[in-house]
Amino acid sequence: MEGALVLAFVLCIVMPIGVLVSGGVAAALLGTALYKDNEKGHEGSELLETNR
């Protein structure tokens, strides 16, 4: 019986939190990579200064 409760706890509590946290980390890494790529690709543009 304890095994079923542990399994239910993991499936209902731990797994969704893990998915949300890993999604946030992935979004931060993707955002940083895209920001740096944009800075390098448009270096010297006067429009970059207006975004700050």
C-alpha positions as a Markdown table, in Angstrom:
| # | Residue | x | y | z |
|---|---|---|---|---|
| 1 | Met | 0.0 | 0.0 | 0.0 |
| 2 | Glu | 2.9 | 2.4 | 0.8 |
| 3 | Gly | 4.3 | 1.8 | -2.7 |
| 4 | Ala | 1.1 | 3.0 | -4.3 |
| 5 | Leu | 1.0 | 6.1 | -2.2 |
| 6 | Val | 4.6 | 6.9 | -3.1 |
| 7 | Leu | 3.9 | 6.3 | -6.8 |
| 8 | Ala | 0.8 | 8.6 | -6.6 |
| 9 | Phe | 2.8 | 11.3 | -4.8 |
| 10 | Val | 5.6 | 11.2 | -7.4 |
| 11 | Leu | 3.2 | 11.2 | -10.4 |
| 12 | Cys | 1.0 | 14.0 | -9.0 |
| 13 | Ile | 3.4 | 16.3 | -7.2 |
| 14 | Val | 7.1 | 15.7 | -8.1 |
| 15 | Met | 6.7 | 15.1 | -11.9 |
| 16 | Pro | 4.7 | 18.3 | -12.7 |
| 17 | Ile | 7.1 | 20.4 | -10.6 |
| 18 | Gly | 10.1 | 18.9 | -12.4 |
| 19 | Val | 8.5 | 19.6 | -15.8 |
| 20 | Leu | 7.8 | 23.3 | -14.9 |
| 21 | Val | 11.3 | 23.9 | -13.5 |
| 22 | Ser | 13.0 | 22.2 | -16.5 |
| 23 | Gly | 10.8 | 24.3 | -18.8 |
| 24 | Gly | 11.9 | 27.5 | -17.1 |
| 25 | Val | 15.5 | 26.5 | -17.4 |
| 26 | Ala | 15.2 | 25.6 | -21.1 |
| 27 | Ala | 13.4 | 29.0 | -21.7 |
| 28 | Ala | 16.2 | 30.9 | -20.0 |
| 29 | Leu | 18.9 | 29.1 | -21.9 |
| 30 | Leu | 17.1 | 29.6 | -25.2 |
| 31 | Gly | 16.5 | 33.3 | -24.5 |
| 32 | Thr | 20.1 | 33.9 | -23.7 |
| 33 | Ala | 21.4 | 32.0 | -26.8 |
| 34 | Leu | 19.0 | 34.0 | -29.0 |
| 35 | Tyr | 19.9 | 37.3 | -27.4 |
| 36 | Lys | 23.6 | 36.7 | -27.9 |
| 37 | Asp | 23.1 | 35.6 | -31.5 |
| 38 | Asn | 21.1 | 38.7 | -32.2 |
| 39 | Glu | 23.8 | 41.0 | -30.7 |
| 40 | Lys | 26.5 | 39.4 | -32.8 |
| 41 | Gly | 24.4 | 39.3 | -36.0 |
| 42 | His | 23.4 | 42.9 | -35.8 |
| 43 | Glu | 26.6 | 44.4 | -34.4 |
| 44 | Gly | 27.0 | 48.1 | -35.4 |
| 45 | Ser | 23.3 | 48.7 | -36.0 |
| 46 | Glu | 21.9 | 51.9 | -34.6 |
| 47 | Leu | 18.7 | 50.2 | -33.7 |
| 48 | Leu | 20.3 | 48.1 | -31.0 |
| 49 | Glu | 20.8 | 51.2 | -28.9 |
| 50 | Thr | 17.1 | 52.0 | -29.0 |
| 51 | Asn | 16.3 | 48.6 | -27.4 |
| 52 | Arg | 18.2 | 49.4 | -24.2 |
